[in-house]
Amino acid sequence: MRRLIILALLLAGMGLILPLGARGHGGQWLLTFGFLVVAADAVGRLATGFRIPTIVGFLAAGVVFGPSGLGTISADALRQLAPVSSLAIALIAFLAGAELRWSELRSRGILILKILASEMSFTFVAVAGTLFLLRSRVPFLAGTDDITAALFSLMFAAIAVVHSPAVTMALLSETKARGPVARTTLGVVLLSDVAVILLFSAVLALLRALSPPAEGAGNGVSMLGLLWEIGGAVIVGSVLGAVVALYLRWVRRELFLFAILVAFFGAEVARLTHVETLLAMLTAGFVAENLSPHELGEALRHAMERSAAPVFVVFFALAGAALEISALRTLWLLVMPIVIARLVALWAGASLGARWAGATVDERRYVWMGLVSQAGVAIGLVTIVAEVYPTRGSEMRTLFLAVLAVNQTLGPIIFRLALSRSGELSPPGGAPSDAASAPA
């Protein structure tokens, strides 16, 4: 009740103060940021009372207070707070990379690759097949010949196989889970971004060759540019990670401020060099962690987690505010078959891949449940398609954002259930669980 009263007072205050910003008095973005920190945190805490992950609460706050809901957060405010999302992605990616030790990759790399290859293959085929079968009802496929419909179905599927490192890391940070299901899921999710970009590049090249876009459309998109996003991100991230490792070895001071600086600087360098921010910062975190003494790397991670807390709250609230709820209401008869086909494919593919790799029983049963959420990387990819094919690409983007809205809501709930069933959730007030399943 206390949190509901706080939310009501916040809404009343925003209603009185926001018009001042609209009249040019400024500070509107800062006011919106502060409102989201308090309001989304309150909704997140309410969600935990119903045993729902706080991330879902943050997303729900964004939907309720965003343009699709009460309109407290305007579309203009979303644009003004875009740098917060960039900072959050940089922090999440660095922390994710810092979770990976080279020794663990050597011992578990084959297992992760087999699960990734299997679940991506199943999902790619299932989503593409579902769209092709429903082509008469799909806006960007209706009225096309079979070859064009198949190509655009493959394009959509190449984006739909994506996962969400942001949600995975946030939930693991919240639950303190460190068992085999958590570690394997994290590894699959992190490596999937590289695989998705490669798959997307190949399918887009095939689509442009067999179904050329209208003259003048998408001139800014090139395969060389997409490849640079990957290779350049590894180079930029490696250099940044080495610099961070040197700082930890020789300076070791003001780690809280240094953690924020690393995220800001890394995100800006990635933007200026036109590389994938997520992959660059992930590489930086991995290099810094593996070149630094363990205790120094751990100190930096803890400092970064402290500095990132309010940024993460706003990031997920902004993600909720950007969800296409109106499109979901219009397209739900098309969205649900795609979501169900993807869920079944994830279950079958990840389970088969885990069995192929000789994983534990819990990994066979539950890893797929951590792969449901989808990320902002996919939004960037579907936007590229919309630039190349303005009409069909825009319709594809609308459908994909509706599918993403469902998966982004279901994903954290299903993943938390998986961690609970595998015994990897921390007991209240207890230490993080490292429970391992008996090998098959």
DOKOL-390415 format. One line per 4 residues: number of its first residue (from 0); their letters; for each residue x, y, z of C-alpha. Coordinates in nm, 4 decimals. Example, Ala and Ser with C-alpha at 12.3 -4.5 7.8 and 13.67 -1.06 7.14 Angstrom:
# residues 2
0) AS) 1.2300:-0.4500:0.7800 | 1.3670:-0.1060:0.7140
***
This chain:
# residues 440
0) MRRL) 0.0000:0.0000:0.0000 | 0.2860:0.2373:0.0864 | 0.4407:0.1900:-0.2575 | 0.1058:0.2511:-0.4280
4) IILA) 0.0727:0.5777:-0.2358 | 0.4254:0.6758:-0.3430 | 0.3371:0.6047:-0.7060 | 0.0199:0.8140:-0.6805
8) LLLA) 0.2133:1.1073:-0.5317 | 0.4801:1.0762:-0.8000 | 0.2205:1.0824:-1.0760 | 0.0548:1.3886:-0.9236
12) GMGL) 0.3897:1.5654:-0.8942 | 0.4838:1.4813:-1.2519 | 0.1497:1.6153:-1.3720 | 0.2245:1.9490:-1.2038
16) ILPL) 0.5914:1.9810:-1.2970 | 0.6119:1.8397:-1.6513 | 0.4257:2.1334:-1.8116 | 0.7113:2.3603:-1.6976
20) GARG) 0.9512:2.1587:-1.9111 | 0.7127:2.1788:-2.2033 | 0.7206:2.5591:-2.1767 | 1.0972:2.5585:-2.2173
24) HGGQ) 1.2113:2.5763:-1.8547 | 1.4351:2.2724:-1.9171 | 1.5374:1.9804:-1.7005 | 1.2571:1.7623:-1.8344
28) WLLT) 1.4843:1.4685:-1.9153 | 1.6394:1.4796:-1.5673 | 1.2948:1.4890:-1.4080 | 1.1850:1.1907:-1.6183
32) FGFL) 1.5007:1.0011:-1.5214 | 1.4366:1.0603:-1.1515 | 1.0708:0.9649:-1.1865 | 1.1621:0.6379:-1.3607
36) VVAA) 1.4203:0.5460:-1.0952 | 1.1660:0.5780:-0.8141 | 0.8514:0.4640:-0.9967 | 1.0050:0.1625:-1.1742
40) DAVG) 1.1817:0.0557:-0.8544 | 0.8495:0.0715:-0.6671 | 0.6727:-0.1382:-0.9313 | 0.9658:-0.3816:-0.9345
44) RLAT) 0.9373:-0.4304:-0.5600 | 0.5641:-0.4837:-0.5933 | 0.6371:-0.7524:-0.8533 | 0.8703:-0.9392:-0.6188
48) GFRI) 0.5830:-0.9637:-0.3702 | 0.4085:-1.1842:-0.6265 | 0.7311:-1.3832:-0.6925 | 0.7736:-1.2104:-1.0290
52) PTIV) 1.1254:-1.0946:-1.1295 | 1.1895:-0.7266:-1.0645 | 1.2866:-0.6856:-1.4310 | 0.9271:-0.7607:-1.5309
56) GFLA) 0.8172:-0.4940:-1.2856 | 1.0535:-0.2419:-1.4466 | 0.9192:-0.3324:-1.7926 | 0.5605:-0.3061:-1.6670
60) AGVV) 0.6336:0.0391:-1.5228 | 0.7582:0.1503:-1.8642 | 0.4442:0.0204:-2.0339 | 0.2093:0.1796:-1.7781
64) FGPS) 0.3801:0.5210:-1.7683 | 0.4975:0.5248:-2.1309 | 0.3352:0.6537:-2.4512 | 0.1221:0.3374:-2.4816
68) GLGT) -0.0131:0.3790:-2.1268 | -0.0684:0.6895:-1.9158 | 0.1698:0.8980:-2.1268 | 0.3682:1.0246:-1.8279
72) ISAD) 0.6830:0.9449:-2.0266 | 0.6539:1.1057:-2.3682 | 0.8097:0.9831:-2.6924 | 1.0357:1.2909:-2.6803
76) ALRQ) 1.1555:1.1926:-2.3317 | 1.2400:0.8454:-2.4630 | 1.4640:1.0038:-2.7267 | 1.6271:1.2331:-2.4708
80) LAPV) 1.7075:0.9382:-2.2434 | 1.8590:0.7280:-2.5236 | 2.2138:0.7834:-2.3809 | 2.1002:0.6095:-2.0610
84) SSLA) 2.0160:0.2986:-2.2634 | 2.3566:0.3138:-2.4333 | 2.5288:0.3406:-2.0952 | 2.3265:0.0496:-1.9568
88) IALI) 2.4133:-0.1709:-2.2557 | 2.7812:-0.0889:-2.2057 | 2.7667:-0.1721:-1.8335 | 2.5722:-0.4948:-1.8889
92) AFLA) 2.8058:-0.6110:-2.1650 | 3.1225:-0.5362:-1.9648 | 2.9873:-0.7212:-1.6614 | 2.8839:-1.0138:-1.8797
96) GAEL) 3.2301:-1.0399:-2.0326 | 3.3898:-1.0139:-1.6896 | 3.1880:-1.3193:-1.5818 | 3.3768:-1.5355:-1.8338
100) RWSE) 3.7097:-1.6871:-1.7403 | 3.9310:-1.8382:-2.0087 | 3.9662:-2.1583:-1.8078 | 3.5859:-2.1972:-1.7995
104) LRSR) 3.5547:-2.1336:-2.1724 | 3.8120:-2.4034:-2.2430 | 3.6293:-2.6551:-2.0271 | 3.2717:-2.5654:-2.1284
108) GILI) 3.3178:-2.4098:-2.4720 | 3.2239:-2.7213:-2.6714 | 2.9110:-2.7736:-2.4621 | 2.8020:-2.4110:-2.5144
112) LKIL) 2.8712:-2.4225:-2.8893 | 2.6727:-2.7440:-2.9372 | 2.3709:-2.6067:-2.7500 | 2.3945:-2.2780:-2.9404
116) ASEM) 2.4197:-2.4458:-3.2817 | 2.1291:-2.6790:-3.2101 | 1.8848:-2.4274:-3.0608 | 1.9582:-2.1612:-3.3234
120) SFTF) 1.9085:-2.4078:-3.6086 | 1.5776:-2.5334:-3.4690 | 1.4511:-2.1814:-3.3982 | 1.5557:-2.0466:-3.7380
124) VAVA) 1.3739:-2.3246:-3.9238 | 1.0648:-2.3160:-3.6985 | 1.0099:-1.9390:-3.7182 | 1.0764:-1.9215:-4.0925
128) GTLF) 0.8452:-2.2173:-4.1548 | 0.5658:-2.0686:-3.9433 | 0.5806:-1.7369:-4.1263 | 0.5852:-1.9070:-4.4655
132) LLRS) 0.2815:-2.1193:-4.3788 | 0.0938:-1.8093:-4.2578 | 0.2184:-1.5899:-4.5457 | -0.1307:-1.4949:-4.6627
136) RVPF) -0.1928:-1.3270:-4.3225 | 0.1534:-1.1701:-4.2793 | 0.1467:-0.8047:-4.3964 | 0.4930:-0.8043:-4.5554
140) LAGT) 0.4405:-1.1443:-4.7242 | 0.0829:-1.1136:-4.8514 | 0.0598:-1.1039:-5.2294 | 0.4222:-1.2080:-5.2920
144) DDIT) 0.5446:-1.5085:-5.4880 | 0.6725:-1.8139:-5.2993 | 1.0418:-1.7319:-5.3455 | 1.0063:-1.3766:-5.2135
148) AALF) 0.7894:-1.4991:-4.9254 | 1.0518:-1.7613:-4.8372 | 1.3346:-1.5051:-4.8467 | 1.1566:-1.2558:-4.6208
152) SLMF) 1.0552:-1.5390:-4.3865 | 1.4224:-1.6357:-4.3568 | 1.5107:-1.2700:-4.2933 | 1.2611:-1.2446:-4.0077
156) AAIA) 1.3806:-1.5763:-3.8621 | 1.7461:-1.4646:-3.8755 | 1.6524:-1.1814:-3.6388 | 1.4080:-1.3808:-3.4249
160) VVHS) 1.6799:-1.6252:-3.3092 | 1.8374:-1.3484:-3.0998 | 1.8521:-1.3652:-2.7174 | 1.8940:-1.0984:-2.4492
164) PAVT) 2.2239:-1.0666:-2.2587 | 2.0750:-0.7686:-2.0737 | 1.7877:-0.9668:-1.9234 | 2.0082:-1.2687:-1.8520
168) MALL) 2.2718:-1.0655:-1.6687 | 2.0152:-0.8608:-1.4779 | 1.8327:-1.1703:-1.3562 | 2.1541:-1.3497:-1.2592
172) SETK) 2.2629:-1.0381:-1.0708 | 1.9272:-1.0265:-0.8914 | 1.9161:-1.3965:-0.8004 | 2.2936:-1.4490:-0.7450
176) ARGP) 2.2598:-1.7814:-0.9306 | 2.5958:-1.9335:-1.0252 | 2.5109:-2.3001:-1.0916 | 2.5495:-2.4945:-1.4177
180) VART) 2.2158:-2.3866:-1.5645 | 2.2974:-2.0198:-1.5004 | 2.6543:-2.0459:-1.6332 | 2.5609:-2.2424:-1.9444
184) TLGV) 2.2702:-2.0119:-2.0257 | 2.4957:-1.7077:-1.9900 | 2.7571:-1.8585:-2.2208 | 2.5003:-1.9453:-2.4890
188) VLLS) 2.3391:-1.6009:-2.4730 | 2.6700:-1.4151:-2.4976 | 2.8010:-1.6127:-2.7944 | 2.4662:-1.5954:-2.9722
192) DVAV) 2.5049:-1.2247:-3.0519 | 2.8088:-1.2949:-3.2708 | 2.6291:-1.5844:-3.4413 | 2.3152:-1.3751:-3.4997
196) ILLF) 2.5061:-1.0922:-3.6673 | 2.6855:-1.3401:-3.8960 | 2.3587:-1.5165:-3.9827 | 2.1823:-1.1854:-4.0416
200) SAVL) 2.4596:-1.0658:-4.2727 | 2.4429:-1.3832:-4.4818 | 2.0624:-1.3817:-4.5147 | 2.0480:-1.0092:-4.5949
204) ALLR) 2.3096:-1.0583:-4.8682 | 2.1019:-1.3431:-5.0146 | 1.7819:-1.1365:-4.9944 | 1.9381:-0.8356:-5.1659
208) ALSP) 2.0820:-1.0564:-5.4416 | 1.7579:-1.2410:-5.5208 | 1.5091:-0.9654:-5.4377 | 1.6894:-0.6331:-5.4982
212) PAEG) 1.5527:-0.3325:-5.3065 | 1.4115:-0.0301:-5.4851 | 1.6734:0.1978:-5.6354 | 1.8162:0.4352:-5.3758
216) AGNG) 1.6887:0.2385:-5.0754 | 1.9327:0.1263:-4.8108 | 2.2422:0.2705:-4.9788 | 2.4051:0.3172:-4.6410
220) VSML) 2.3989:-0.0552:-4.5555 | 2.6853:-0.2790:-4.6724 | 2.8134:-0.6224:-4.5900 | 3.1581:-0.4768:-4.5257
224) GLLW) 3.0076:-0.2431:-4.2697 | 2.8284:-0.5286:-4.0945 | 3.1486:-0.7331:-4.0849 | 3.3382:-0.4351:-3.9402
228) EIGG) 3.0785:-0.4154:-3.6632 | 3.1953:-0.7606:-3.5520 | 3.5690:-0.7578:-3.6184 | 3.6118:-0.3951:-3.5187
232) AVIV) 3.4209:-0.4551:-3.1958 | 3.6664:-0.7297:-3.0976 | 3.9636:-0.5009:-3.1724 | 3.8220:-0.1984:-2.9896
236) GSVL) 3.7113:-0.4123:-2.6951 | 4.0486:-0.5844:-2.6640 | 4.2329:-0.2510:-2.6515 | 3.9905:-0.1083:-2.3951
240) GAVV) 4.0115:-0.4237:-2.1840 | 4.3915:-0.4102:-2.1838 | 4.3820:-0.0460:-2.0694 | 4.1428:-0.1370:-1.7865
244) ALYL) 4.3717:-0.4233:-1.6798 | 4.6706:-0.1859:-1.6688 | 4.4729:0.0585:-1.4544 | 4.3777:-0.2162:-1.2113
248) RWVR) 4.7381:-0.3315:-1.1827 | 4.9055:0.0080:-1.1358 | 4.6480:0.2585:-1.0079 | 4.3647:0.0688:-0.8303
252) RELF) 4.1953:0.3846:-0.6985 | 3.8452:0.5345:-0.7238 | 3.7039:0.2183:-0.8797 | 3.3456:0.3432:-0.8485
256) LFAI) 3.4117:0.6489:-1.0668 | 3.6426:0.4503:-1.2927 | 3.3682:0.1942:-1.3565 | 3.1301:0.4668:-1.4788
260) LVAF) 3.4059:0.6224:-1.6903 | 3.4842:0.2870:-1.8548 | 3.1203:0.2414:-1.9542 | 3.0797:0.5988:-2.0856
264) FGAE) 3.4108:0.5940:-2.2713 | 3.3554:0.2457:-2.4146 | 3.0048:0.3254:-2.5410 | 3.1258:0.6488:-2.7020
268) VARL) 3.4272:0.4867:-2.8688 | 3.2018:0.2111:-3.0050 | 2.9635:0.4724:-3.1450 | 3.2418:0.6765:-3.3079
272) THVE) 3.4077:0.3706:-3.4615 | 3.0713:0.2253:-3.5782 | 3.1163:-0.1101:-3.4042 | 2.8658:-0.3174:-3.2067
276) TLLA) 2.8683:-0.1727:-2.8523 | 2.7537:-0.4957:-2.6875 | 3.0283:-0.7077:-2.8451 | 3.2981:-0.4433:-2.7894
280) MLTA) 3.2208:-0.4040:-2.4183 | 3.1775:-0.7784:-2.3730 | 3.5257:-0.8289:-2.5182 | 3.6610:-0.5501:-2.2957
284) GFVA) 3.5195:-0.7141:-1.9847 | 3.6555:-1.0544:-2.0847 | 4.0057:-0.9201:-2.1579 | 4.0170:-0.7056:-1.8427
288) ENLS) 3.9024:-0.9952:-1.6222 | 4.1503:-1.2433:-1.7649 | 4.4503:-1.0064:-1.7652 | 4.3907:-0.8831:-1.4099
292) PHEL) 4.4460:-1.0531:-1.0736 | 4.1174:-1.2129:-0.9665 | 4.0678:-0.9953:-0.6581 | 4.1136:-0.6715:-0.8572
296) GEAL) 3.8738:-0.7818:-1.1298 | 3.6175:-0.8731:-0.8653 | 3.6561:-0.5315:-0.6995 | 3.5896:-0.3565:-1.0309
300) RHAM) 3.2818:-0.5732:-1.0968 | 3.1378:-0.4875:-0.7561 | 3.2031:-0.1157:-0.8136 | 3.0378:-0.1349:-1.1547
304) ERSA) 2.7324:-0.3172:-1.0140 | 2.6875:-0.0440:-0.7498 | 2.7126:0.2348:-1.0058 | 2.4834:0.0543:-1.2516
308) APVF) 2.1839:-0.0077:-1.0222 | 1.9786:0.3075:-1.1057 | 2.0848:0.2899:-1.4716 | 1.9521:-0.0667:-1.5023
312) VVFF) 1.6170:0.0337:-1.3513 | 1.5730:0.3138:-1.6052 | 1.7029:0.0985:-1.8922 | 1.4375:-0.1695:-1.8483
316) ALAG) 1.1662:0.0891:-1.7835 | 1.2594:0.2616:-2.1106 | 1.2538:-0.0769:-2.2847 | 0.9007:-0.1304:-2.1556
320) AALE) 0.7928:0.2160:-2.2678 | 0.9214:0.1420:-2.6190 | 0.7293:-0.1861:-2.6576 | 0.4700:-0.1878:-2.9358
324) ISAL) 0.1630:-0.2715:-2.7274 | -0.0762:-0.1268:-2.9864 | 0.0770:-0.3510:-3.2546 | 0.0402:-0.6497:-3.0230
328) RTLW) -0.3322:-0.5826:-2.9860 | -0.3699:-0.5670:-3.3629 | -0.1474:-0.8610:-3.4576 | -0.1933:-1.1017:-3.1671
332) LLVM) -0.3468:-1.3761:-3.3870 | -0.0226:-1.3722:-3.5867 | 0.2135:-1.3070:-3.2958 | 0.1061:-1.6035:-3.0825
336) PIVI) 0.1831:-1.8783:-3.3418 | 0.5302:-1.7267:-3.3901 | 0.5931:-1.7072:-3.0148 | 0.4731:-2.0661:-2.9617
340) ARLV) 0.6790:-2.2008:-3.2533 | 0.9873:-2.0265:-3.1152 | 0.9294:-2.1634:-2.7627 | 0.8893:-2.5199:-2.8897
344) ALWA) 1.1993:-2.4863:-3.1082 | 1.4041:-2.3481:-2.8172 | 1.2978:-2.6384:-2.5982 | 1.3702:-2.9042:-2.8618
348) GASL) 1.6929:-2.7481:-2.9897 | 1.8520:-2.6663:-2.6541 | 1.7530:-3.0032:-2.5057 | 1.8959:-3.1921:-2.8020
352) GARW) 2.2115:-2.9800:-2.8006 | 2.2632:-3.0372:-2.4280 | 2.2171:-3.4127:-2.4731 | 2.4587:-3.4063:-2.7696
356) AGAT) 2.7169:-3.2265:-2.5518 | 2.6727:-3.4627:-2.2558 | 2.5381:-3.1901:-2.0277 | 2.3853:-3.2450:-1.6865
360) VDER) 2.0205:-3.3416:-1.6457 | 1.9271:-2.9929:-1.5236 | 2.1007:-2.8298:-1.8206 | 1.9029:-3.0532:-2.0568
364) RYVW) 1.5785:-2.9590:-1.8872 | 1.6164:-2.5914:-1.8083 | 1.8744:-2.4066:-2.0237 | 1.6157:-2.3413:-2.2972
368) MGLV) 1.4057:-2.1469:-2.0449 | 1.6828:-1.8865:-2.0169 | 1.6831:-1.8215:-2.3928 | 1.3323:-1.6800:-2.4353
372) SQAG) 1.4016:-1.3084:-2.3802 | 1.5040:-1.0945:-2.6766 | 1.7288:-0.7919:-2.6975 | 1.7791:-0.4456:-2.8418
376) VAIG) 2.0362:-0.5841:-3.0843 | 1.7493:-0.7381:-3.2803 | 1.5733:-0.4017:-3.2974 | 1.8834:-0.2592:-3.4616
380) LVTI) 1.8932:-0.5431:-3.7140 | 1.5260:-0.5194:-3.8099 | 1.5716:-0.1433:-3.8477 | 1.8451:-0.2122:-4.1044
384) VAEV) 1.5972:-0.4242:-4.3005 | 1.3463:-0.1378:-4.2829 | 1.6095:0.0951:-4.4321 | 1.6809:-0.1425:-4.7197
388) YPTR) 1.3122:-0.2306:-4.7853 | 1.1128:0.0711:-4.6604 | 0.7634:-0.0774:-4.7019 | 0.8030:-0.4474:-4.6249
392) GSEM) 1.0833:-0.3805:-4.3788 | 0.8674:-0.1401:-4.1770 | 0.5877:-0.3957:-4.1629 | 0.8408:-0.6600:-4.0556
396) RTLF) 0.9654:-0.4285:-3.7828 | 0.6123:-0.3743:-3.6494 | 0.5470:-0.7491:-3.6310 | 0.8834:-0.8218:-3.4731
400) LAVL) 0.8377:-0.5582:-3.2007 | 0.5018:-0.7132:-3.1166 | 0.6665:-1.0574:-3.0870 | 0.9480:-0.9051:-2.8800
404) AVNQ) 0.6943:-0.7518:-2.6390 | 0.5648:-1.1007:-2.5543 | 0.9060:-1.2670:-2.5304 | 1.0559:-0.9835:-2.3257
408) TLGP) 0.7737:-1.0206:-2.0713 | 0.7685:-1.4018:-2.0578 | 1.1462:-1.4475:-2.0669 | 1.2459:-1.3306:-1.7160
412) IIFR) 0.9540:-1.5180:-1.5561 | 1.0400:-1.8453:-1.7313 | 1.4138:-1.8105:-1.6599 | 1.3554:-1.7456:-1.2896
416) LALS) 1.1347:-2.0563:-1.2805 | 1.4180:-2.2557:-1.4394 | 1.6680:-2.1345:-1.1791 | 1.4224:-2.2192:-0.9019
420) RSGE) 1.3538:-2.5717:-1.0300 | 1.7250:-2.6415:-1.0773 | 1.7958:-2.5336:-0.7173 | 2.0213:-2.2421:-0.8158
424) LSPP) 1.8292:-1.9574:-0.6550 | 1.9811:-1.8125:-0.3401 | 1.7724:-1.8806:-0.0290 | 1.6500:-1.5612:0.1405
428) GGAP) 1.9471:-1.4150:0.3234 | 2.1623:-1.7050:0.2175 | 2.4691:-1.7443:0.0026 | 2.4482:-1.7860:-0.3718
432) SDAA) 2.3787:-2.1405:-0.4751 | 2.6413:-2.3332:-0.6684 | 2.4297:-2.6418:-0.6849 | 2.5343:-2.8742:-0.9619
436) SAPA) 2.3287:-3.1460:-1.1123 | 2.4456:-3.5020:-1.1281 | 2.5874:-3.5851:-1.4706 | 2.3796:-3.8070:-1.6911
***
